[in-house]
């Protein structure tokens, strides 16, 4: 799939403000400063689409982008450390929880993990929460260009070893680099396939 059109649609501070739409949604989430905005911009071939910042916790709303007039890419607030008050952190967690559990349009969630680091407890706990709520998700490893190929392979192998302690089948994953455009085709092909399956399922209803 090639993204020919990507436009910012709207922001929402709570679930009730999300657009009334039948389009499938693919949401991106991760720890603060994991490279989420850079990844979104890379996928959409538009460096100015999602706002990037070196300040953790910059995304504080649910941000909607309409892709090819066919599906929504959703940028969720980051979880974990952010330079904000406890009240705000609690509000972000509530937004994330409501969206992930109650948004009927959500096709799948992409959980971003920094490929340079060991598996972080907060990432594991979030993915376990998704599993417990039967929220479909895939892992996207970010910043793959920041290590050598050997280091990258070793880091991901170590993470998958940890994941295997908690899942019989390791969650689906993609290796990406926003700078090198690594993983762009694979992530978009996955979304395209998912969209086709949804369309097929909808047609079978009638």
Secondary structure by P-SEA (a helix, b strand, c coil): ccccccccccccccccccccccbbbbbbbcccccaaaaaaaaaacccccccccccccccccbbbbbccccbbbbbccccccccccaaaaaaaaaaaaaaacccccccbbbbbbcccccccaaaaaaaaaaaaacbbbbbbbcccccccaaaaaaaaaaaaaaaaacccccccbbbbbcccccaaaaaaaaaaaaaaaaaaaaaaac
